[in-house]
Amino acid sequence: MLAAKRVIITGAGRGLGRAYAIAAAAAGASVVVGDIDTDAAEQTVAAIRASGGNGVAVTGSVADWAVARALTERCVQEFGGVDGVVANAAIMSTADPWDEAEDDLRAIAEVNILGVQFTARHAMRAMVESGRGGSVVTVVSGARDGIAGMSAYGASKGAVAAMTANWALAGHAHGIRVNAISPLGLTRMSQADHRSDRPPMPDPSRVAPVVTALLSDASAPLTGAVLRFDGTMLGRYDSSLHTFATSPAGWRGEDLAAALVLEAER
Ligand SMILES: NC(=O)c1ccc[n+]([C@@H]2O[C@H](COP(=O)([O-])OP(=O)(O)OC[C@H]3O[C@@H](n4cnc5c(N)ncnc54)[C@H](O)[C@@H]3O)[C@@H](O)[C@H]2O)c1
């Protein structure tokens, strides 16, 4: 499905990113495996090569502009261009909003927001310059709609959803399509989620085919979508506005409050 494609996948040393990288390579892509953990990145590359695939590692933090640029530079040097990027690397920490630590808030913003922007910025630049376009896959989470204790992480994923929508609009004229995936997978990160109502977590290899599909020209018409995939169910989030009251004559505060109470009780 990805023969001759050159793709960058960040956070590919373990977890979902590793599964995406192995699946993309098995589908024929040449893969730049990005991770802050050198050993983990090298192990993913070794697994790709052991199966006859093509992969190289680039290590360092995506929150570092030079590292993010190096991901694209290496993909161009080794493989001749960039056809796809999966900005998957992220971190998570949990706290009540009033107990957040400054360092944690900064780290989540740096890695999960700036790291995604840096990674995709350089890759999209190469796609524009090549005139060939490409596929950008971002990664969000159900936490953007509210999971107790995950406000900083959820906020970062809300930012990624906003980037996805905007990049899809900007990229359209250049043949760049941009979609987000909200995955579920049994990984180091999801094992740190101790909610009693945590949904069952599939093996990451069950989730990886959705990323292969999004990187492939076979899904070319789709852009600007935020998808949910848990290995079984495929869904799409919609962000439509639900209007619940209208008053052409204008509103008084008391009437708005009454309308808000009615909406709350619906
Ligand atoms: N696991 C789930 O159920 C789940 C659910 C929703 C969203 N996600 C998202 O999926 C993605 C992958 O999550 P995962 O569960 O595989 O996590 P994970 O912690 O198992 O793996 C993340 C990988 O990213 C790397 N990484 C961390 N910080 C980095 C940095 N600054 N630069 C480069 N690499 C870095 C880590 O070394 C690790 O190899 C994340 O974006 C996460 O928010 C996961």
The ligand as an SDF file (V2000), in Angstrom:
LIG
                    3D

 44 48  0  0  0  0  0  0  0  0999 V2000
   -2.1440    4.7010   24.1160 N   0  0  0  0  0  0  0  0  0  0  0  0
   -3.3560    5.2060   23.9720 C   0  0  0  0  0  0  0  0  0  0  0  0
   -4.3720    4.5690   24.2910 O   0  0  0  0  0  0  0  0  0  0  0  0
   -3.5300    6.5950   23.4040 C   0  0  0  0  0  0  0  0  0  0  0  0
   -4.8070    7.1810   23.4220 C   0  0  0  0  0  0  0  0  0  0  0  0
   -4.9930    8.4260   22.8480 C   0  0  0  0  0  0  0  0  0  0  0  0
   -3.9150    9.0710   22.2640 C   0  0  0  0  0  0  0  0  0  0  0  0
   -2.6700    8.4990   22.2740 N   0  0  0  0  0  0  0  0  0  0  0  0
   -1.5780    9.2260   21.6340 C   0  0  0  0  0  0  0  0  0  0  0  0
   -0.8590    8.3090   20.8150 O   0  0  0  0  0  0  0  0  0  0  0  0
    0.5020    8.7490   20.7180 C   0  0  0  0  0  0  0  0  0  0  0  0
    1.4300    7.6090   21.1050 C   0  0  0  0  0  0  0  0  0  0  0  0
    1.1600    7.2610   22.4550 O   0  0  0  0  0  0  0  0  0  0  0  0
    1.6740    5.9010   23.1360 P   0  0  0  0  0  0  0  0  0  0  0  0
    0.5510    5.4350   23.9760 O   0  0  0  0  0  0  0  0  0  0  0  0
    2.2670    5.0300   22.1180 O   0  0  0  0  0  0  0  0  0  0  0  0
    2.8130    6.5100   24.0980 O   0  0  0  0  0  0  0  0  0  0  0  0
    4.1710    5.8530   24.6350 P   0  0  0  0  0  0  0  0  0  0  0  0
    4.5570    6.6740   25.8360 O   0  0  0  0  0  0  0  0  0  0  0  0
    4.0270    4.3940   24.7930 O   0  0  0  0  0  0  0  0  0  0  0  0
    5.2040    6.1320   23.4510 O   0  0  0  0  0  0  0  0  0  0  0  0
    5.5510    7.4560   23.1220 C   0  0  0  0  0  0  0  0  0  0  0  0
    6.9060    7.4680   22.4370 C   0  0  0  0  0  0  0  0  0  0  0  0
    7.2360    8.8340   22.1810 O   0  0  0  0  0  0  0  0  0  0  0  0
    8.5670    9.0850   22.5870 C   0  0  0  0  0  0  0  0  0  0  0  0
    8.7180   10.4840   22.9650 N   0  0  0  0  0  0  0  0  0  0  0  0
    8.2800   11.0710   24.1000 C   0  0  0  0  0  0  0  0  0  0  0  0
    8.6490   12.3550   24.1210 N   0  0  0  0  0  0  0  0  0  0  0  0
    9.3290   12.5910   22.9790 C   0  0  0  0  0  0  0  0  0  0  0  0
    9.9610   13.7370   22.4370 C   0  0  0  0  0  0  0  0  0  0  0  0
    9.9850   14.8870   23.1020 N   0  0  0  0  0  0  0  0  0  0  0  0
   10.5480   13.6260   21.2180 N   0  0  0  0  0  0  0  0  0  0  0  0
   10.5510   12.4530   20.5530 C   0  0  0  0  0  0  0  0  0  0  0  0
    9.9720   11.3210   21.0280 N   0  0  0  0  0  0  0  0  0  0  0  0
    9.3680   11.4000   22.2210 C   0  0  0  0  0  0  0  0  0  0  0  0
    8.8020    8.1400   23.7510 C   0  0  0  0  0  0  0  0  0  0  0  0
   10.1910    7.8900   23.9830 O   0  0  0  0  0  0  0  0  0  0  0  0
    8.0300    6.8910   23.2980 C   0  0  0  0  0  0  0  0  0  0  0  0
    8.8480    6.0220   22.5720 O   0  0  0  0  0  0  0  0  0  0  0  0
    0.6020    9.9980   21.5740 C   0  0  0  0  0  0  0  0  0  0  0  0
    0.4040   11.1480   20.7800 O   0  0  0  0  0  0  0  0  0  0  0  0
   -0.5550    9.8420   22.5370 C   0  0  0  0  0  0  0  0  0  0  0  0
   -0.9630   11.0880   23.0570 O   0  0  0  0  0  0  0  0  0  0  0  0
   -2.4530    7.2900   22.8480 C   0  0  0  0  0  0  0  0  0  0  0  0
  1  2  1  0
  2  3  2  0
  2  4  1  0
  4  5  1  0
  4 44  2  0
  5  6  2  0
  6  7  1  0
  7  8  2  0
  8  9  1  0
  8 44  1  0
  9 10  1  0
  9 42  1  0
 10 11  1  0
 11 12  1  0
 11 40  1  0
 12 13  1  0
 13 14  1  0
 14 15  2  0
 14 16  1  0
 14 17  1  0
 17 18  1  0
 18 19  2  0
 18 20  1  0
 18 21  1  0
 21 22  1  0
 22 23  1  0
 23 24  1  0
 23 38  1  0
 24 25  1  0
 25 26  1  0
 25 36  1  0
 26 27  1  0
 26 35  1  0
 27 28  2  0
 28 29  1  0
 29 30  1  0
 29 35  2  0
 30 31  1  0
 30 32  2  0
 32 33  1  0
 33 34  2  0
 34 35  1  0
 36 37  1  0
 36 38  1  0
 38 39  1  0
 40 41  1  0
 40 42  1  0
 42 43  1  0
M  CHG  2   8   1  16  -1
M  END
$$$$
